Amino acid sequence: MTRPERYTVSARAYDLISGERPVYRRGRVAGIAGLGLTPGCSVLDLGCGTGLNHPLLVRAVGPSGSVVGLDRSPAMLAQARRRASREGWSQVRTVQADMADGPVPTADGSTGFDAVVATYALSLVPEWERAWANALQAVRPGGRIAVVDLALPTGRGRLLTSLARAACALGGSDPQAHPWTAVERDCTDVTASSWWGGHVQVRVGTRPA
Ligand SMILES: C[S@@+](CC[C@H](N)C(=O)[O-])C[C@H]1O[C@@H](n2cnc3c(N)ncnc32)[C@H](O)[C@@H]1O
């Protein structure tokens, strides 16, 4: 099964089967908190899936802000739009695109988004360095960028290795990709956190001016 088909098939059940509450929510909460969003901010959510980040993003940017969710899977985006329409979030827009293809223009033609977030998404993209370069270009100089992604646990967390391996295989994620290292390499003011013996990794940094 190819990766787009994986999410086409599982889109409706994704929120239930993704391990969100017990395991993965912590990472997204930490990553989004690190963005320092305020009312009126614009934020790009790369590989947004069903929009699990959107409640947190919408709360932070308020009605005057904007949230653009980009994903290549129409089925996942349909779920994200359903969530936005159910909640009455007119500030959420979705774009169907491959994040490795090119930078995403802001809705108002400004120099870039105030922030970009990619949760559990870059490690699915074989050309994640290209997607990262696009993400850096999409955020304005001085804007914040968060990468939340998966690795195999280390230390005492190794007890969880088979579970972590299974979770990565199920989602199509490459646990050796380590895309957060690009935040450490290319950004300033980087903050780092991790959970579950390093299975969930969070890095947030500022795009240099
Ligand atoms: C594991 S899900 C994570 C979704 C969401 N970010 C979350 O935190 O729940 C990965 C998502 O990345 C999307 N994706 C994978 N490769 C992509 C690419 N090259 N361009 C855009 N989206 C992609 C998939 O369609 C899927 O919706």
The ligand as a Gaussian input file, in Angstrom:
#p B3LYP/6-31G(d) Opt

LIG

0 1
 C        0.774000      10.983000      10.820000
 S       -0.220000      12.150000       9.957000
 C       -0.080000      13.577000      11.042000
 C       -1.213000      14.535000      10.853000
 C       -1.222000      15.735000      11.816000
 N       -0.114000      16.613000      11.571000
 C       -1.255000      15.302000      13.243000
 O       -0.414000      15.768000      14.021000
 O       -2.143000      14.530000      13.609000
 C        0.814000      12.628000       8.609000
 C        0.122000      13.502000       7.572000
 O        1.114000      13.988000       6.664000
 C        0.555000      13.978000       5.362000
 N        1.654000      13.937000       4.390000
 C        2.558000      12.942000       4.204000
 N        3.430000      13.281000       3.248000
 C        3.064000      14.521000       2.810000
 C        3.587000      15.409000       1.820000
 N        4.647000      15.077000       1.082000
 N        2.970000      16.605000       1.638000
 C        1.881000      16.933000       2.380000
 N        1.342000      16.126000       3.315000
 C        1.934000      14.939000       3.533000
 C       -0.325000      12.736000       5.345000
 O       -1.291000      12.808000       4.322000
 C       -0.922000      12.777000       6.746000
 O       -2.133000      13.484000       6.769000

